[in-house]
Amino acid sequence: MLDRHEAHDNLNQKVRDPREAAAPAERPVPDREVPLPGVSAADQTAGAVQLWLDGEATEAEARAENDHAVAFWMRVHADAGVMREAKAPAHLTANIMAALPATPPVVNAPLAD
């Protein structure tokens, strides 16, 4: 690990690795929500649409704030429901099972170091 084989090995140590000299700043543990670039903190507050998605507001309140967003999320819910109900054709399962080998593969012993 001491011999890094980098092109700048012959440079002065202080110039070469300033990251190691600086003490890392204490940073808080990130929350689950990551702020999006270009979105102000005022835009991140929970509006009626978000409260409706969380089950804490009525659909009428959400539609009053942003009818397009409610229509979008209603469509997402409907499309996801259709996808959840989709079943694979019976012949697909049979083809997959037929393609599997009858016996499990033999695993070779690991190579010696």
TIRO-2110 file (N, C-alpha, C; in Angstrom, 1 decimal):
// TIRO-2110
0.8, -1.2, 0.0, N, 1, A
0.0, 0.0, 0.0, CA, 1, A
0.9, 1.3, 0.0, C, 1, A
2.1, 1.2, 0.4, N, 2, A
2.9, 2.3, 0.5, CA, 2, A
3.4, 2.7, -0.9, C, 2, A
3.6, 1.8, -1.8, N, 3, A
4.1, 2.0, -3.1, CA, 3, A
2.8, 2.1, -4.1, C, 3, A
2.4, 3.3, -4.3, N, 4, A
1.1, 3.4, -5.1, CA, 4, A
1.3, 3.4, -6.6, C, 4, A
2.5, 3.6, -7.1, N, 5, A
2.7, 3.5, -8.5, CA, 5, A
1.9, 4.5, -9.3, C, 5, A
1.9, 5.8, -8.8, N, 6, A
1.2, 6.8, -9.5, CA, 6, A
2.2, 7.7, -10.2, C, 6, A
1.7, 8.4, -11.2, N, 7, A
2.5, 9.3, -12.0, CA, 7, A
3.1, 10.4, -11.2, C, 7, A
2.5, 10.9, -10.1, N, 8, A
3.0, 12.0, -9.4, CA, 8, A
3.7, 11.6, -8.1, C, 8, A
4.3, 10.4, -8.1, N, 9, A
5.0, 9.9, -6.9, CA, 9, A
6.2, 10.7, -6.5, C, 9, A
6.8, 11.4, -7.5, N, 10, A
8.0, 12.2, -7.2, CA, 10, A
7.7, 13.6, -6.8, C, 10, A
6.5, 14.0, -6.6, N, 11, A
6.1, 15.3, -6.2, CA, 11, A
6.2, 15.4, -4.7, C, 11, A
6.3, 16.6, -4.2, N, 12, A
6.3, 16.9, -2.8, CA, 12, A
5.1, 16.3, -2.1, C, 12, A
5.2, 15.7, -1.0, N, 13, A
4.1, 15.0, -0.3, CA, 13, A
3.0, 16.0, 0.1, C, 13, A
3.4, 17.3, 0.5, N, 14, A
2.4, 18.2, 0.9, CA, 14, A
1.5, 18.6, -0.3, C, 14, A
2.1, 18.7, -1.5, N, 15, A
1.4, 19.1, -2.7, CA, 15, A
0.6, 17.9, -3.2, C, 15, A
1.2, 16.7, -3.0, N, 16, A
0.6, 15.5, -3.7, CA, 16, A
-0.7, 15.1, -3.0, C, 16, A
-0.8, 15.1, -1.7, N, 17, A
-2.0, 14.6, -1.1, CA, 17, A
-2.6, 15.6, -0.1, C, 17, A
-3.2, 16.7, -0.5, N, 18, A
-3.7, 17.6, 0.5, CA, 18, A
-4.9, 17.0, 1.3, C, 18, A
-5.6, 16.0, 0.7, N, 19, A
-6.8, 15.5, 1.3, CA, 19, A
-6.5, 14.8, 2.6, C, 19, A
-5.3, 14.1, 2.7, N, 20, A
-4.9, 13.4, 3.9, CA, 20, A
-4.6, 14.3, 5.0, C, 20, A
-4.1, 15.5, 4.7, N, 21, A
-3.6, 16.5, 5.7, CA, 21, A
-4.8, 17.1, 6.4, C, 21, A
-5.9, 17.4, 5.6, N, 22, A
-7.1, 18.1, 6.2, CA, 22, A
-7.9, 17.1, 7.0, C, 22, A
-8.3, 17.6, 8.1, N, 23, A
-9.2, 16.8, 9.0, CA, 23, A
-10.6, 16.7, 8.3, C, 23, A
-11.2, 15.6, 8.3, N, 24, A
-12.6, 15.5, 7.7, CA, 24, A
-13.6, 16.3, 8.5, C, 24, A
-14.4, 17.1, 7.9, N, 25, A
-15.4, 17.9, 8.6, CA, 25, A
-16.5, 16.9, 9.1, C, 25, A
-17.0, 17.2, 10.3, N, 26, A
-18.1, 16.4, 10.8, CA, 26, A
-19.4, 16.7, 10.0, C, 26, A
-19.9, 15.7, 9.4, N, 27, A
-21.1, 15.9, 8.6, CA, 27, A
-22.3, 15.1, 9.3, C, 27, A
-23.5, 15.6, 9.3, N, 28, A
-24.6, 14.8, 9.9, CA, 28, A
-24.9, 13.6, 9.0, C, 28, A
-25.5, 12.6, 9.7, N, 29, A
-25.9, 11.4, 8.9, CA, 29, A
-27.1, 11.8, 8.1, C, 29, A
-27.0, 11.5, 6.8, N, 30, A
-28.1, 11.9, 5.9, CA, 30, A
-29.4, 11.3, 6.2, C, 30, A
-30.5, 12.0, 6.0, N, 31, A
-31.8, 11.5, 6.2, CA, 31, A
-32.2, 10.7, 5.0, C, 31, A
-33.3, 10.1, 5.1, N, 32, A
-33.8, 9.3, 4.0, CA, 32, A
-34.1, 10.1, 2.7, C, 32, A
-34.5, 11.4, 2.9, N, 33, A
-34.8, 12.2, 1.8, CA, 33, A
-33.6, 13.0, 1.4, C, 33, A
-33.3, 13.0, 0.1, N, 34, A
-32.1, 13.7, -0.4, CA, 34, A
-32.6, 14.9, -1.2, C, 34, A
-32.1, 16.1, -0.9, N, 35, A
-32.6, 17.3, -1.6, CA, 35, A
-32.2, 17.2, -3.1, C, 35, A
-33.1, 17.6, -3.9, N, 36, A
-32.8, 17.6, -5.3, CA, 36, A
-32.2, 18.9, -5.7, C, 36, A
-31.2, 18.9, -6.6, N, 37, A
-30.6, 20.2, -7.0, CA, 37, A
-31.6, 21.0, -7.8, C, 37, A
-31.6, 22.3, -7.5, N, 38, A
-32.5, 23.2, -8.2, CA, 38, A
-33.9, 23.3, -7.6, C, 38, A
-34.1, 22.6, -6.5, N, 39, A
-35.5, 22.6, -5.8, CA, 39, A
-35.3, 23.3, -4.5, C, 39, A
-36.0, 24.4, -4.3, N, 40, A
-35.9, 25.2, -3.1, CA, 40, A
-36.5, 24.4, -1.9, C, 40, A
-36.2, 24.9, -0.7, N, 41, A
-36.7, 24.2, 0.5, CA, 41, A
-38.2, 24.5, 0.6, C, 41, A
-38.7, 25.6, 0.1, N, 42, A
-40.1, 25.9, 0.1, CA, 42, A
-40.9, 24.9, -0.8, C, 42, A
-40.3, 24.4, -1.9, N, 43, A
-40.9, 23.5, -2.7, CA, 43, A
-41.0, 22.1, -2.1, C, 43, A
-40.2, 21.8, -1.1, N, 44, A
-40.1, 20.5, -0.5, CA, 44, A
-41.1, 20.3, 0.6, C, 44, A
-41.8, 21.3, 1.0, N, 45, A
-42.8, 21.2, 2.1, CA, 45, A
-43.9, 20.3, 1.6, C, 45, A
-44.5, 19.5, 2.5, N, 46, A
-45.5, 18.6, 2.2, CA, 46, A
-46.8, 19.3, 1.9, C, 46, A
-47.2, 19.3, 0.6, N, 47, A
-48.4, 19.9, 0.2, CA, 47, A
-49.6, 18.9, 0.3, C, 47, A
-50.7, 19.4, -0.1, N, 48, A
-51.9, 18.6, 0.0, CA, 48, A
-51.8, 17.3, -0.8, C, 48, A
-51.1, 17.4, -2.0, N, 49, A
-51.0, 16.1, -2.8, CA, 49, A
-50.2, 15.1, -2.1, C, 49, A
-49.0, 15.5, -1.5, N, 50, A
-48.2, 14.6, -0.7, CA, 50, A
-49.0, 14.0, 0.5, C, 50, A
-49.7, 14.9, 1.2, N, 51, A
-50.5, 14.4, 2.3, CA, 51, A
-51.6, 13.4, 1.8, C, 51, A
-52.2, 13.7, 0.7, N, 52, A
-53.2, 12.7, 0.1, CA, 52, A
-52.5, 11.4, -0.2, C, 52, A
-51.3, 11.4, -0.8, N, 53, A
-50.6, 10.2, -1.1, CA, 53, A
-50.2, 9.4, 0.2, C, 53, A
-50.0, 10.2, 1.3, N, 54, A
-49.7, 9.5, 2.5, CA, 54, A
-50.9, 9.1, 3.3, C, 54, A
-52.1, 9.4, 2.8, N, 55, A
-53.3, 9.0, 3.4, CA, 55, A
-53.8, 10.0, 4.5, C, 55, A
-53.2, 11.2, 4.5, N, 56, A
-53.5, 12.2, 5.6, CA, 56, A
-54.4, 13.3, 5.1, C, 56, A
-54.8, 13.3, 3.9, N, 57, A
-55.7, 14.4, 3.3, CA, 57, A
-56.7, 13.7, 2.4, C, 57, A
-57.7, 14.4, 2.0, N, 58, A
-58.7, 13.9, 1.1, CA, 58, A
-58.3, 14.2, -0.3, C, 58, A
-58.9, 13.5, -1.2, N, 59, A
-58.6, 13.7, -2.7, CA, 59, A
-59.1, 15.0, -3.1, C, 59, A
-60.2, 15.5, -2.5, N, 60, A
-60.7, 16.8, -2.9, CA, 60, A
-59.7, 17.9, -2.5, C, 60, A
-59.1, 17.8, -1.4, N, 61, A
-58.1, 18.8, -1.0, CA, 61, A
-56.9, 18.8, -1.9, C, 61, A
-56.5, 17.6, -2.3, N, 62, A
-55.3, 17.4, -3.2, CA, 62, A
-55.6, 18.0, -4.6, C, 62, A
-56.9, 17.7, -5.1, N, 63, A
-57.3, 18.2, -6.4, CA, 63, A
-57.4, 19.7, -6.4, C, 63, A
-57.7, 20.3, -5.3, N, 64, A
-57.8, 21.8, -5.2, CA, 64, A
-56.4, 22.4, -5.3, C, 64, A
-55.4, 21.7, -4.8, N, 65, A
-54.1, 22.2, -4.9, CA, 65, A
-53.4, 22.0, -6.3, C, 65, A
-53.6, 20.7, -6.8, N, 66, A
-52.9, 20.4, -8.1, CA, 66, A
-53.6, 19.3, -8.7, C, 66, A
-54.6, 19.6, -9.6, N, 67, A
-55.4, 18.6, -10.2, CA, 67, A
-54.6, 17.7, -11.1, C, 67, A
-53.6, 18.2, -11.8, N, 68, A
-52.8, 17.4, -12.7, CA, 68, A
-52.0, 16.4, -12.0, C, 68, A
-51.4, 16.7, -10.8, N, 69, A
-50.7, 15.7, -10.0, CA, 69, A
-51.5, 14.6, -9.5, C, 69, A
-52.8, 14.9, -9.1, N, 70, A
-53.7, 13.9, -8.6, CA, 70, A
-54.1, 13.0, -9.8, C, 70, A
-54.3, 13.5, -10.9, N, 71, A
-54.6, 12.7, -12.1, CA, 71, A
-53.5, 11.8, -12.5, C, 71, A
-52.2, 12.3, -12.4, N, 72, A
-51.0, 11.5, -12.7, CA, 72, A
-50.9, 10.4, -11.7, C, 72, A
-51.1, 10.6, -10.4, N, 73, A
-50.9, 9.6, -9.4, CA, 73, A
-52.1, 8.6, -9.5, C, 73, A
-53.3, 9.0, -9.9, N, 74, A
-54.4, 8.1, -10.0, CA, 74, A
-54.1, 7.1, -11.2, C, 74, A
-53.5, 7.7, -12.3, N, 75, A
-53.1, 6.9, -13.4, CA, 75, A
-52.0, 5.9, -13.1, C, 75, A
-51.0, 6.3, -12.3, N, 76, A
-49.9, 5.4, -11.8, CA, 76, A
-50.5, 4.3, -11.0, C, 76, A
-51.5, 4.6, -10.1, N, 77, A
-52.1, 3.6, -9.3, CA, 77, A
-52.9, 2.6, -10.2, C, 77, A
-53.6, 3.1, -11.2, N, 78, A
-54.4, 2.2, -12.0, CA, 78, A
-53.4, 1.3, -12.9, C, 78, A
-52.4, 1.9, -13.5, N, 79, A
-51.4, 1.1, -14.3, CA, 79, A
-50.7, 0.1, -13.4, C, 79, A
-50.3, 0.4, -12.2, N, 80, A
-49.6, -0.5, -11.4, CA, 80, A
-50.5, -1.7, -11.0, C, 80, A
-51.8, -1.4, -10.8, N, 81, A
-52.8, -2.5, -10.5, CA, 81, A
-52.9, -3.4, -11.6, C, 81, A
-52.9, -2.9, -12.9, N, 82, A
-53.0, -3.8, -14.0, CA, 82, A
-51.7, -4.7, -14.1, C, 82, A
-50.6, -4.1, -13.8, N, 83, A
-49.3, -4.9, -13.9, CA, 83, A
-49.2, -5.9, -12.8, C, 83, A
-49.8, -5.6, -11.6, N, 84, A
-49.8, -6.5, -10.5, CA, 84, A
-50.6, -7.8, -10.8, C, 84, A
-51.7, -7.6, -11.6, N, 85, A
-52.6, -8.7, -11.9, CA, 85, A
-52.1, -9.5, -13.1, C, 85, A
-51.1, -9.1, -13.8, N, 86, A
-50.6, -9.8, -15.0, CA, 86, A
-50.0, -11.1, -14.6, C, 86, A
-50.4, -12.2, -15.3, N, 87, A
-49.9, -13.5, -15.1, CA, 87, A
-49.1, -14.0, -16.3, C, 87, A
-48.0, -14.7, -16.0, N, 88, A
-47.2, -15.3, -17.0, CA, 88, A
-48.0, -16.4, -17.7, C, 88, A
-47.9, -16.6, -19.0, N, 89, A
-48.5, -17.7, -19.7, CA, 89, A
-48.1, -19.1, -19.1, C, 89, A
-48.9, -20.1, -19.1, N, 90, A
-48.6, -21.4, -18.6, CA, 90, A
-47.4, -22.0, -19.3, C, 90, A
-47.3, -21.8, -20.6, N, 91, A
-46.3, -22.5, -21.4, CA, 91, A
-44.9, -21.9, -21.0, C, 91, A
-44.9, -20.6, -20.6, N, 92, A
-43.6, -20.0, -20.2, CA, 92, A
-43.0, -20.7, -19.0, C, 92, A
-43.8, -21.0, -18.0, N, 93, A
-43.3, -21.7, -16.8, CA, 93, A
-42.8, -23.1, -17.2, C, 93, A
-43.5, -23.8, -18.1, N, 94, A
-43.1, -25.1, -18.5, CA, 94, A
-41.8, -25.0, -19.3, C, 94, A
-41.6, -24.0, -20.1, N, 95, A
-40.4, -23.9, -20.9, CA, 95, A
-39.2, -23.6, -19.9, C, 95, A
-39.4, -22.8, -18.9, N, 96, A
-38.3, -22.5, -18.0, CA, 96, A
-37.9, -23.8, -17.2, C, 96, A
-38.9, -24.5, -16.7, N, 97, A
-38.6, -25.7, -16.0, CA, 97, A
-37.9, -26.8, -16.9, C, 97, A
-38.3, -26.8, -18.1, N, 98, A
-37.7, -27.8, -19.1, CA, 98, A
-36.2, -27.4, -19.4, C, 98, A
-35.9, -26.2, -19.3, N, 99, A
-34.6, -25.7, -19.6, CA, 99, A
-33.6, -25.9, -18.4, C, 99, A
-34.1, -26.1, -17.2, N, 100, A
-33.2, -26.4, -16.1, CA, 100, A
-32.6, -27.8, -16.2, C, 100, A
-31.4, -27.9, -15.7, N, 101, A
-30.7, -29.2, -15.8, CA, 101, A
-31.4, -30.2, -14.7, C, 101, A
-31.4, -31.4, -15.0, N, 102, A
-32.0, -32.4, -14.1, CA, 102, A
-31.2, -32.6, -12.8, C, 102, A
-29.9, -32.4, -12.9, N, 103, A
-29.1, -32.6, -11.7, CA, 103, A
-28.4, -31.2, -11.4, C, 103, A
-28.2, -30.9, -10.2, N, 104, A
-27.5, -29.6, -9.9, CA, 104, A
-26.1, -29.7, -10.4, C, 104, A
-25.5, -28.5, -10.8, N, 105, A
-24.1, -28.5, -11.3, CA, 105, A
-23.1, -28.8, -10.2, C, 105, A
-22.0, -29.4, -10.7, N, 106, A
-21.0, -29.8, -9.7, CA, 106, A
-20.1, -28.6, -9.5, C, 106, A
-19.9, -28.2, -8.3, N, 107, A
-19.1, -27.1, -8.0, CA, 107, A
-17.7, -27.6, -7.7, C, 107, A
-16.7, -27.1, -8.4, N, 108, A
-15.3, -27.5, -8.2, CA, 108, A
-14.8, -26.8, -6.9, C, 108, A
-13.8, -27.5, -6.3, N, 109, A
-13.2, -27.0, -5.1, CA, 109, A
-12.5, -25.7, -5.4, C, 109, A
-12.4, -24.7, -4.5, N, 110, A
-11.7, -23.5, -4.8, CA, 110, A
-10.2, -23.7, -5.1, C, 110, A
-9.6, -22.9, -5.9, N, 111, A
-8.2, -23.0, -6.2, CA, 111, A
-7.4, -22.6, -5.0, C, 111, A
-6.3, -23.3, -4.9, N, 112, A
-5.3, -23.0, -3.8, CA, 112, A
-4.7, -21.6, -4.1, C, 112, A
-4.4, -20.9, -3.0, N, 113, A
-3.8, -19.6, -3.2, CA, 113, A
-2.3, -19.7, -3.5, C, 113, A
END
